[in-house]
Amino acid sequence: MSSTLLDFILCGFTYVLLSYFLGIWAKSKLTKASGGDEGEGIDLIPPVLDLPPGVSWPKKELAESE
């Protein structure tokens, strides 16, 4: 077996193994985040920013119509 083929096999195995562990880690993060009360951790209120003179937020009616 050539060394190049062995390298490809080891790289493929490593890719599969890392993908598996990353999937498990991401799934555990999602279940912890959504395990509490509904809407917990989600802010629908826009942040208050100090805008420079002449710049303003769009009207609320405009944002809702889109």
C-alpha positions as CSV (number, residue, x, y, z in Angstrom):
1,M,0.0,0.0,0.0
2,S,1.5,3.3,-1.0
3,S,2.0,6.1,1.5
4,T,-0.3,8.4,-0.4
5,L,-3.2,6.0,-0.2
6,L,-2.6,5.5,3.5
7,D,-2.6,9.3,4.0
8,F,-5.9,9.6,2.1
9,I,-7.4,6.9,4.3
10,L,-6.2,8.5,7.5
11,C,-7.4,11.9,6.4
12,G,-10.8,10.6,5.6
13,F,-11.1,8.8,8.9
14,T,-10.1,11.9,10.8
15,Y,-12.6,14.0,8.8
16,V,-15.4,11.5,9.7
17,L,-14.4,11.4,13.3
18,L,-14.2,15.2,13.7
19,S,-17.5,15.7,11.9
20,Y,-19.1,13.2,14.3
21,F,-17.8,14.9,17.4
22,L,-18.7,18.4,16.1
23,G,-22.2,17.2,15.4
24,I,-22.6,15.8,18.9
25,W,-21.2,19.1,20.4
26,A,-23.5,21.3,18.3
27,K,-26.5,19.1,19.2
28,S,-25.8,19.4,22.9
29,K,-25.4,23.2,22.5
30,L,-28.8,23.4,20.8
31,T,-30.6,21.3,23.4
32,K,-29.1,23.4,26.2
33,A,-30.1,26.6,24.6
34,S,-33.7,25.6,23.8
35,G,-34.3,23.7,27.1
36,G,-35.5,26.6,29.1
37,D,-38.6,28.9,28.8
38,E,-39.9,29.8,25.4
39,G,-38.2,32.8,24.0
40,E,-35.4,32.7,26.5
41,G,-32.2,34.3,25.2
42,I,-33.9,35.9,22.2
43,D,-34.2,39.7,22.2
44,L,-36.5,41.0,19.5
45,I,-35.9,44.6,20.6
46,P,-33.3,46.4,18.5
47,P,-30.3,47.7,20.4
48,V,-30.1,51.3,21.3
49,L,-27.3,52.8,19.2
50,D,-25.8,56.3,19.3
51,L,-26.2,57.3,15.7
52,P,-24.4,60.2,14.2
53,P,-26.3,63.4,13.4
54,G,-28.5,63.1,10.3
55,V,-28.8,59.3,10.5
56,S,-32.1,57.8,11.9
57,W,-33.7,54.4,12.1
58,P,-36.4,53.7,9.4
59,K,-40.0,54.1,10.4
60,K,-41.7,51.1,12.0
61,E,-44.4,50.9,9.3
62,L,-41.7,50.6,6.6
63,A,-39.9,47.7,8.4
64,E,-43.2,45.8,8.9
65,S,-44.4,46.0,5.3
66,E,-41.3,44.2,3.9
